[in-house]
Amino acid sequence: MTKLLFDHYIVLMLENRSFDHLFGYLGVGEGLPAAGATNYRTPGVTTSEKFSSRKGGDYVAVGDGPSHSLKQTNEQLFGKTQPTPAAAAAVPPLDGFVASFEVSLKYDLKREPTSSELQQVMNCFDPVQLPVLSTLAKNFVLCDRWFADVPGPTMPNRAFVHAATSQGYTYNADWKPKFTCKTLYDRINADPSKSWRVYSHDQNDVIELYPDLKADTANFSPFANYASDVAGDKLATYSFVTPAFFGTPQ
C-alpha cells in the first residue's frame, strides 16, 4: 500500500455544477473565453434565439434548475440527447444548455419559459458572489479538466467516489440500487491502523447506497460534531462530509 503522506484526508463532494458556472469568470484555470460563450435556442442553428454568458449567477433556480440526467447532460454537452459515437469522441461543442433547460422548464413550470428564464442557465457567478469557493480556488489546486465519472446525476457519481464504480447505474435508482461491490470503507476496515468517519446533515448516501456498512455505527456522525473533532484532533484517517441535501429558510 502506498505510504500515506498526510494524517487526515477530508472529502467534501458538492452537487452538480459546470466549471464555468462556478469559476468561469475567476481568471484562474481555463474558464470562459474573453468573448464569452454562446448557445442558440436550437443547438447549432444560428437563426434561432441567441443566448450569451453573463457575469452574475443566480442563487435560486427557476423551476428545479437544469436537469442533470444522463440524457439531458448529453444534450447540454453535444446538443443531442443521443450523440453518435463519433460526436461523443470529439470535443463537445457545449451548445445545448439552453435547449436542455427549456425541456426542464416546460416540465417544471407547465408552460413555455420566457427568454429571461432561459437566460439563467447561461449566467455564471461573479467571483465575489462565492467568496469561500473563490478563495479556495485561488489558493489551492483547482482542476479545470476534472470530469464526472458519469455525465449524469448524483448517485452514480457519489458511488464512484465511494467504490470507484456505479456498477452500470447512470440514474439515481431512487437511492436504492443493488450494489454488491466493495467500497473504500471496506478497504480501510482491512487496515487496523486506518479509520474512517462520515459526517452528515440529513441524507447519508454512504448508508443509503451501502447498507451493509450501517453496522459500523461509530463511523457515522452528525455534522455538528465535525468542528469539535477537528479541534480535539479526533478526526479519522479518512472523513467524508455529506452536505445538507434539503434547503432550509436559513
C-alpha positions, 0 to 999 in steps of 0.5 A: 500500500502506498505510504500515506503522506498526510494524517487526515484526508477530508472529502467534501463532494458538492452537487452538480455544477459546470466549471464555468458556472462556478469559476468561469469568470475567476481568471484562474484555470481555463474558464470562459473565453474573453468573448464569452460563450454562446448557445442558440435556442436550437443547438447549432442553428444560428437563426434561432434565439441567441443566448450569451454568458453573463457575469452574475449567477443566480442563487435560486433556480427557476423551476428545479434548475437544469436537469442533470440526467444522463440524457439531458447532460448529453444534450447540454454537452453535444446538443443531442440527447443521443450523440453518435459515437463519433460526436461523443469522441470529439470535443463537445461543442457545449451548445445545448444548455439552453435547449436542455433547460427549456425541456426542464422548464416546460416540465417544471413550470407547465408552460413555455419559459420566457427568454429571461428564464432561459437566460439563467442557465447561461449566467455564471457567478461573479467571483465575489458572489462565492467568496469561500469557493473563490478563495479556495480556488485561488489558493489551492489546486483547482482542476479545470479538466476534472470530469464526472465519472458519469455525465449524469446525476448524483448517485452514480457519481457519489458511488464512484467516489465511494467504490470507484464504480456505479456498477452500470447505474447512470440514474439515481435508482431512487437511492436504492440500487443493488450494489454488491461491490466493495467500497473504500470503507471496506478497504480501510476496515482491512487496515487496523491502523486506518479509520474512517468517519462520515459526517452528515446533515440529513441524507447519508448516501454512504448508508443509503447506497451501502447498507451493509456498512450501517453496522459500523455505527461509530463511523457515522456522525452528525455534522455538528460534531465535525468542528469539535473533532477537528479541534480535539484532533479526533478526526479519522484517517479518512472523513467524508462530509455529506452536505445538507441535501434539503434547503432550509429558510436559513 
